[in-house]
Amino acid sequence: MHAAGTERRRNTPLASPCSAAVLALVLALAAVLAPAPTLATAQRDAELGPILRQAITHQGCDDHPDHFDEEVFFKLHEPRLRRLVQEPQRRIAILQSVYCETHRVKRRYRDEKRFELRMTPELVLAVMDVESRFDPYAVSSAGAVGLMQVMPFWPRELGVENRLFGSIDFNVRLGVEILAYYMHKERNDHVRALGRYNGSLGRRKYPDLVLGRLNARWGS
């Protein structure tokens, strides 16, 4: 399929050398700063480490079987995302990664844990919308990085270069894995899972913001 005159590609380029250098510097500084109180516990669950280490070993994401569903997803959401992301290549790469990673992680939980995640690509888009406004180089006051605002301690924990967190594919993969972990932990309770993702479990502001964005902008 072609969207906005640009062919969808399976491999998204990493950040440019200049952008990567800036991101690496910001991450290095953020790692030594105290995180914002509402994010102090975000993504720090011990069980996440092995899950993310396994996730980063995957290469590509061409194994989803329902190509018709994928085409419908792109035709529905590419015009919506166009209002927020002007660059066609980035827009297509975001949609590609979101669709791919969401379906990959749902299959994994179904196969390994016999658990059906009620997690959709649209929910991931809503999280991304709230977290970074689709800016791959967004950095929060707590040092969370990229489209899915992955916490800054993960490069060190995973033994990977900081620059990878500016990669669309890499950032989305980790963010989706983290969100899926919390969806499983909370047995598909979206409010509690989103609260854990943000580090604000028990507070409704963040989950309501994401779910409101889901219904207003990304719902079918």
C-alpha positions in Angstrom: 0.0 0.0 0.0 1.1 3.6 -0.6 0.2 6.4 1.8 0.6 10.1 1.0 2.6 9.1 -2.1 5.3 7.3 0.0 5.8 3.6 0.1 5.7 2.1 3.6 9.1 0.7 4.6 9.8 -2.2 7.0 13.0 -0.7 8.4 13.0 2.7 9.9 16.3 4.7 9.9 17.9 5.5 13.2 18.3 9.0 14.3 20.7 11.3 12.3 24.2 11.6 13.8 23.5 15.1 15.0 20.1 14.3 16.5 21.5 11.1 18.1 24.4 13.0 19.6 22.0 15.6 21.2 19.7 12.8 22.4 22.6 10.9 24.0 23.7 14.1 25.8 20.2 14.8 27.1 19.9 11.2 28.3 23.2 11.3 30.0 22.1 14.4 31.9 18.6 13.1 32.6 20.0 9.9 34.1 21.6 11.8 37.0 18.7 14.0 37.8 16.0 13.1 40.3 12.8 12.0 38.4 9.6 14.0 38.8 7.6 12.7 41.7 4.7 11.4 39.6 7.1 9.3 37.6 9.4 8.1 40.3 8.2 4.5 40.1 7.3 4.4 36.4 8.5 1.3 34.5 10.8 0.1 37.4 9.2 -3.3 37.9 11.9 -6.0 38.1 10.1 -8.3 35.8 10.3 -5.9 32.9 14.0 -6.3 32.5 14.0 -9.8 31.1 10.9 -9.0 28.9 12.6 -6.0 27.3 15.9 -7.9 26.8 14.0 -10.5 24.9 12.1 -7.9 22.9 15.2 -6.2 21.6 16.4 -9.4 20.1 13.6 -9.4 17.5 14.4 -8.1 14.0 11.7 -6.7 11.8 8.0 -7.3 12.1 6.6 -8.8 8.9 4.8 -11.8 10.4 1.4 -10.4 11.1 -1.1 -12.4 9.0 -4.0 -10.0 8.5 -2.9 -7.7 5.8 -6.4 -6.5 5.1 -6.7 -5.3 8.7 -3.4 -3.5 8.3 -4.5 -1.7 5.2 -7.7 -0.6 6.9 -5.6 0.7 9.9 -3.4 2.7 7.6 -6.2 4.2 5.5 -8.1 5.2 8.7 -5.3 6.7 10.7 -2.8 8.1 8.2 -5.0 11.2 7.5 -5.5 11.7 11.2 -1.8 11.5 12.0 -1.1 13.8 9.0 -2.5 16.7 11.0 0.2 16.1 13.7 3.2 14.7 11.8 4.0 16.6 8.6 6.9 14.3 7.4 5.4 11.4 5.4 8.3 9.1 6.1 8.0 9.6 9.9 4.2 9.3 9.8 4.3 6.0 7.9 7.1 4.6 10.1 5.1 5.4 13.3 2.0 3.7 12.0 4.0 0.7 10.8 5.7 0.2 14.1 2.5 0.8 16.2 0.5 -1.8 14.2 3.3 -4.3 14.0 4.4 -4.2 17.7 0.9 -4.2 19.1 -0.1 -7.3 17.2 3.3 -9.0 17.9 2.9 -8.6 21.6 -0.7 -9.7 21.6 0.2 -12.9 19.8 3.1 -13.5 22.3 0.8 -13.2 25.3 -1.8 -15.4 23.7 0.8 -18.1 22.8 2.9 -18.0 26.0 0.4 -17.0 28.7 -2.9 -17.9 27.1 -4.1 -14.4 27.8 -6.0 -12.2 25.4 -4.7 -8.6 25.8 -7.4 -6.0 25.2 -4.8 -3.7 23.7 -5.2 -2.0 20.3 -2.9 0.0 18.1 -5.3 2.9 18.7 -4.6 2.8 22.4 -0.9 2.9 21.7 -1.4 5.9 19.4 -3.4 7.6 22.2 -0.5 7.0 24.7 2.0 8.4 22.1 -0.2 11.4 21.5 -0.4 12.3 25.2 3.2 11.3 26.0 5.2 12.9 23.2 2.8 14.5 20.6 4.6 12.1 18.2 8.0 13.7 18.6 10.7 10.9 18.6 13.1 13.2 20.4 10.8 14.4 23.2 12.3 14.3 26.7 10.2 14.8 29.8 11.3 16.5 33.0 11.9 13.1 34.4 14.2 12.2 31.5 11.6 9.9 29.8 12.5 9.7 26.1 10.9 9.4 22.7 7.5 8.6 21.3 6.5 6.3 24.1 8.5 8.2 26.8 10.6 5.2 27.9 12.4 5.9 31.1 16.1 6.9 30.9 17.5 4.1 33.1 16.7 1.5 30.4 19.6 2.1 28.1 22.0 1.2 31.0 19.8 -1.7 32.1 19.6 -3.2 28.7 23.2 -2.5 27.7 22.3 -0.5 24.5 23.3 2.8 23.2 21.3 5.9 24.1 20.9 6.8 20.5 18.6 3.8 19.9 15.9 5.5 22.0 15.5 8.0 19.2 14.7 5.2 16.8 11.0 4.9 16.1 11.0 1.1 15.8 13.1 0.6 19.0 11.2 3.1 21.1 7.8 1.9 20.1 8.8 -1.8 20.7 9.9 -1.0 24.3 6.9 1.2 25.0 4.4 -1.4 23.7 6.1 -4.2 25.7 5.9 -2.1 28.9 2.3 -1.2 28.3 1.4 -4.9 27.5 3.1 -6.0 30.7 0.9 -3.7 32.8 -2.2 -4.7 30.8 -1.5 -8.3 31.7 -0.6 -7.5 35.3 -3.9 -5.6 35.7 -6.0 -8.1 33.7 -6.9 -5.7 31.0 -7.9 -2.9 33.4 -7.0 0.1 31.2 -7.1 2.7 33.9 -4.8 0.8 36.3 -2.4 -0.3 33.5 -2.1 3.3 32.2 -1.6 4.5 35.7 1.3 2.0 36.2 2.8 3.0 32.8 2.9 6.6 33.9 3.9 6.0 37.5 0.6 7.4 38.8 -1.4 4.3 39.9 -4.5 5.3 41.8 -4.8 8.7 40.1 -7.3 9.2 37.3 -5.8 12.2 35.5 -3.4 10.4 33.2 -5.6 7.4 32.3 -8.5 9.7 31.7 -6.4 11.9 29.5 -5.2 8.9 27.4 -8.7 7.3 27.1 -10.2 10.7 26.3 -7.7 11.1 23.5 -8.4 7.6 22.3 -12.1 8.3 22.0 -11.8 11.8 20.6 -9.1 11.2 18.0 -8.1 7.6 17.5 -11.3 5.6 17.9 -12.7 3.8 14.9 
